[in-house]
Amino acid sequence: MDSEAKALFTPIDINGRTAKNRLAVAPMTRITATQDGRATETMTRYYERFARGGFGTIITEGIYTDQAFSQGAVAIAQMMHAGAISQGNRFRDSTVGPSAIQPKGEQMTFYHGKDRYVLPAAITEEQIADAIAGFAGSAARAIQVAGFDAIEIHGANGYLLDQFLTDYANSRTDRWGGATENRVRLIVETFKAVRAKVGSAVPVGVRISQGKVNDYHHKWAGAERDAEIIFGSLGDAGADFVHVTEFEAWKPAFAEDGPSLMRLAKRYAPKATIFANGSLHNIEQAVAALDDGADVVTIGRGALANPDLPKRLLDRSSLDEFDPAILGPIADIKDTELMM
Ligand SMILES: Cc1cc2nc3c(=O)[nH]c(=O)nc-3n(C[C@H](O)[C@H](O)[C@H](O)COP(=O)(O)O)c2cc1C
């Protein structure tokens, strides 16, 4: 093995769970569960391929789940609440967000959506407590009932927790709105509630981004100072890992020539394991990320195209290009994928 690959294939301990290498599958929603939210045999086979293909860690889509995924990789369950950009909720038609502000963008068609998001109601104090309890209860079930190894709280990409963090989506004047310290509070409180429920021996981390599924180019107005507050408060709260995602992970997070978001995560949450995501499927980019503050790289589209990507990197065989047709017309798992 050459020295470049060696760095990617060095094991890492995350609060007592050992991933055999630094390559992880990024969370990807594939809407293949049953109508009532149960994991299917197709999903088992889909996730198994990544483990067999050599990934050291697999992060699931934001789901309710069962015991499908422990096939040799560290299995992280992602807990997700879509808030104001929830679509296709089978329980109710209305949505809640931090404030009654029309979300940007349109519903995602590959998840059966169409047109604009509905105008959310401002979530009440009682509903916030329910949402936090929902994360904590689901996390405990993911560990205790389904047998996952670790929990990722989805604090990124424009969903509920990120809506609180986002200045233009959150106009609250209570302790959940205003300064960045207040807007990050729901993420931190959710983390603490999950930690209290699952205990200190279970790895718990948080995913953070600037861009969103409904606003790709958003930047934190406070730039590095915001990064310090956000990553610093997650580090202080005891996050075992912080998962940052950007379109291209190596790009400066703010000003030209400035540090990347993964570098800032490492700087302000130095004790946490840093997962980095965003166009990191090539070996050069993946290795460079490890030099730029990341401890683990997570791979989305590259893993869909190459479920055996770690094996290919090891033997230096070429990678297949991601074909967006896999996700059309809707994002469900296709039979052809299971043959790869
Ligand atoms: C089909 C699909 C579904 C996704 N679903 C989720 C999700 O449920 N949770 C999440 O945090 N990110 C989700 N993402 C984002 C990916 O985790 C990742 O950030 C993105 O694909 C960029 O990484 P890449 O350049 O390696 O593809 C999804 C991406 C794709 C392509």
The ligand as an SDF file (V2000), in Angstrom:
LIG
                    3D

 31 33  0  0  0  0  0  0  0  0999 V2000
  -29.9280   10.9630   -2.9290 C   0  0  0  0  0  0  0  0  0  0  0  0
  -29.2990   11.7630   -1.8060 C   0  0  0  0  0  0  0  0  0  0  0  0
  -29.9260   11.7830   -0.5800 C   0  0  0  0  0  0  0  0  0  0  0  0
  -29.3770   12.5040    0.4880 C   0  0  0  0  0  0  0  0  0  0  0  0
  -29.9840   12.4380    1.7260 N   0  0  0  0  0  0  0  0  0  0  0  0
  -29.3690   12.9850    2.8040 C   0  0  0  0  0  0  0  0  0  0  0  0
  -29.8590   12.7580    4.1400 C   0  0  0  0  0  0  0  0  0  0  0  0
  -30.8430   12.0460    4.3780 O   0  0  0  0  0  0  0  0  0  0  0  0
  -29.2030   13.3430    5.1560 N   0  0  0  0  0  0  0  0  0  0  0  0
  -28.0940   14.1120    4.9580 C   0  0  0  0  0  0  0  0  0  0  0  0
  -27.5310   14.6250    5.9160 O   0  0  0  0  0  0  0  0  0  0  0  0
  -27.5910   14.3240    3.7100 N   0  0  0  0  0  0  0  0  0  0  0  0
  -28.1910   13.7620    2.6450 C   0  0  0  0  0  0  0  0  0  0  0  0
  -27.6360   13.9120    1.3860 N   0  0  0  0  0  0  0  0  0  0  0  0
  -26.3800   14.6760    1.2070 C   0  0  0  0  0  0  0  0  0  0  0  0
  -25.1710   13.7510    1.2090 C   0  0  0  0  0  0  0  0  0  0  0  0
  -24.9720   13.2070    2.5200 O   0  0  0  0  0  0  0  0  0  0  0  0
  -23.8960   14.5160    0.8140 C   0  0  0  0  0  0  0  0  0  0  0  0
  -23.7510   15.6320    1.6660 O   0  0  0  0  0  0  0  0  0  0  0  0
  -23.9190   14.9960   -0.6230 C   0  0  0  0  0  0  0  0  0  0  0  0
  -24.2450   13.9510   -1.5120 O   0  0  0  0  0  0  0  0  0  0  0  0
  -22.5580   15.6090   -1.0180 C   0  0  0  0  0  0  0  0  0  0  0  0
  -21.5270   14.6510   -0.8650 O   0  0  0  0  0  0  0  0  0  0  0  0
  -20.8440   13.9870   -2.1870 P   0  0  0  0  0  0  0  0  0  0  0  0
  -20.1830   15.1210   -2.9130 O   0  0  0  0  0  0  0  0  0  0  0  0
  -19.8980   12.9660   -1.6880 O   0  0  0  0  0  0  0  0  0  0  0  0
  -21.9690   13.3960   -2.9910 O   0  0  0  0  0  0  0  0  0  0  0  0
  -28.1820   13.2350    0.2960 C   0  0  0  0  0  0  0  0  0  0  0  0
  -27.5580   13.2170   -0.9690 C   0  0  0  0  0  0  0  0  0  0  0  0
  -28.0910   12.4830   -2.0050 C   0  0  0  0  0  0  0  0  0  0  0  0
  -27.3560   12.4510   -3.3370 C   0  0  0  0  0  0  0  0  0  0  0  0
  1  2  1  0
  2  3  1  0
  2 30  2  0
  3  4  2  0
  4  5  1  0
  4 28  1  0
  5  6  2  0
  6  7  1  0
  6 13  1  0
  7  8  2  0
  7  9  1  0
  9 10  1  0
 10 11  2  0
 10 12  1  0
 12 13  2  0
 13 14  1  0
 14 15  1  0
 14 28  1  0
 15 16  1  0
 16 17  1  0
 16 18  1  0
 18 19  1  0
 18 20  1  0
 20 21  1  0
 20 22  1  0
 22 23  1  0
 23 24  1  0
 24 25  2  0
 24 26  1  0
 24 27  1  0
 28 29  2  0
 29 30  1  0
 30 31  1  0
M  END
$$$$
